[in-house]
Amino acid sequence: MNIPEVLQGYLGGVKFIPYTRDLPKNTTSQKRGVVQAKSAQEIAEAAAKAVPAKELAEKTAELNLG
């Protein structure tokens, strides 16, 4: 596993941590099924449906003024 640069100082300069063994069989997450990650487009569409841009701009302006 590659370590992000900002965290390397906390780990003594380690840049890579190798996996030492395989995942165990029959884990809880495997039994209930793996949740598939959504694509960036699906996330953007869901966010657009959640709060219309005009309403979001109005709420932001209210918070900034008062």
C-alpha positions in Angstrom: 0.0 0.0 0.0 1.5 3.4 -1.0 1.7 5.9 1.8 0.7 9.5 0.9 3.6 12.0 1.2 2.0 14.0 4.0 1.8 10.9 6.2 5.3 9.6 5.5 6.9 11.8 8.1 4.7 10.2 10.8 5.7 6.8 9.7 9.5 7.4 9.7 9.7 8.0 6.0 8.1 4.7 5.0 6.7 5.0 1.5 5.2 1.6 1.0 3.7 -1.0 3.3 3.5 -4.5 1.7 0.5 -6.8 2.2 1.7 -9.7 4.2 -1.2 -12.1 3.9 -4.5 -12.6 2.1 -7.8 -11.5 3.4 -9.6 -14.2 5.5 -12.3 -16.3 3.9 -16.0 -15.9 5.0 -15.7 -12.5 6.5 -18.8 -10.5 7.5 -18.4 -8.1 4.5 -18.2 -11.0 2.1 -21.3 -12.7 3.5 -23.5 -9.6 3.2 -22.3 -8.6 -0.2 -19.9 -5.9 -1.2 -21.4 -2.5 -1.9 -20.3 -1.2 -5.2 -18.8 2.2 -5.4 -20.8 4.8 -7.4 -19.2 6.6 -10.3 -18.4 10.3 -10.1 -21.2 11.0 -12.5 -23.8 9.1 -10.4 -22.7 11.0 -7.3 -22.9 14.4 -9.2 -26.4 13.5 -10.4 -27.6 12.6 -7.0 -26.1 15.8 -5.5 -27.8 17.9 -8.2 -31.2 16.3 -7.3 -30.7 16.7 -3.6 -30.5 20.6 -3.6 -31.1 22.7 -6.6 -28.3 25.1 -7.4 -30.5 28.2 -7.1 -31.8 27.2 -3.7 -28.2 26.4 -2.5 -27.0 29.9 -3.7 -29.9 31.6 -1.8 -29.2 29.7 1.4 -25.5 30.4 1.2 -26.2 34.1 0.7 -28.6 34.1 3.7 -25.9 32.5 5.9 -23.2 34.9 4.7 -25.4 38.0 5.4 -26.8 37.1 8.7 
